[in-house]
Amino acid sequence: MTDPGFGLDHLPYGVFSVDGGPRRVGVRHEDTVVDLAAATGRPELDAPSLNAFLALGPAVWHETRSQARTLAESGEHAVPLADVTLHLPFEVADYVDFYASEHHATNVGRIFRPDGDALLPNWKHLPVGYHGRAGTVVPSGTAVVRPRGQRPGGHFGASTRLDIEAELGFVVGVGSALGTPVPYDAFADHVFGVVGLNDWSARDIQAWEYVPLGPFLGKSFATSVSHWVTPLEALAEAWVDLPGQDPEPLPYLGPGATRGLDIDVEVVVNGTVISRPSYRTMYWSPAQMLAHLTVNGASLRTGDLYGSGTISGPEADQRGSLLEIGWGDESAFLADGDEVVLRYTAPGTGGGRIALGDVSGRIAPAAD
């Protein structure tokens, strides 16, 4: 059956192969993949990742999208989706994960610090984040092996509190020079598009290690992303004003110019929808995260990925992690064999909603 979520107003990019052949770039149109490499002969599309294409910048992105639409309408060079193998769409250069939802940060603070302030003093002054591990970013469908490590008290073993974090990831196309911050209003000059993202988390390992330097082994074992990268151009109808920020952020964070995305997520565990968070409830905007990431002069590289942090809303059925959903119930965490699917939708330019692509992963037992 044709999926109306991947129509002409969407055309997300991915990397595919057929029968073990070379990997190349295509766009998804309904239940087909348009082979852009074969159709155009362009070397940056006849490549095993999107990186060479991403580095060419917004003018080429726009031109290629118009070309892809024409090809999709014609039906030329369309390969049935059922006949292709999908791969990690881009080579991840650096990976940074933020903590941009006030609802999520407040919930976690109440769980971890029931007798203290839910939010730490810095939280509303800057987008809090940490550097992750680019080498363990994997495509949707990759099995997630239960991590082992030190748990509270210094006891070693397999994590018993394995969790998810439903997030949105932002893919950098155009890099920046070392020592040159990227201003918040240059977001679209550098960011190509978005992916669905699951920041798998071992909460027991995380709890033991995170003070004083933050997440490390409790996060670095796996991060799953969707096969499809939705270009910002396909999200023109999805931009919304975010709730007000108090206190007013510093000038480099663009106070009063904060915009987010009307993207809905379904969290599905073993076939059952357990939560429906919305990205439009986030506190810090994508542009603010990028500005903060580079304000110290850190450079961007093609293929950089930064995550939003867990998407959680104000209601109990809008929480994006099992830690929040269970709120102390140990049975809420993942068992071996459990499968998690995150489903993303956004308003499309042609009306209705577009599907951004699922992110799935099944838990495999810890290694011996």
Secondary structure, DSSP 8 states (H G I E B T S, - for coil): ---GGGSTTT--EEEEESTT---EEEEEETTEEEEHHHHH--TTTSSSSSHHHHTT-HHHHHHHHHHHHHHHHHTTTEEEGGG-EEE-SS----EEEE---HHHHHHHHHHH-TTS-SS-TTTTTS--EEE--GGGEEETT--EE--EEEETTTEEEE-S-EE--EEEEEEE-S---TT----GGGHHHHEEEEEEEEE-EEHHHHHHH-TTT--STTTTT-EEE-S-BEEGGGGTTTEEE----SS---GGG-TT--EEE--EEEEEETTEEEE--BGGG-SS-HHHHHHHHHTTS----TT-EEE------SSGGG--SHHHHHTT-GGGS--TT-EEEEEEEEE-TTSSEEE---EEEEEE----
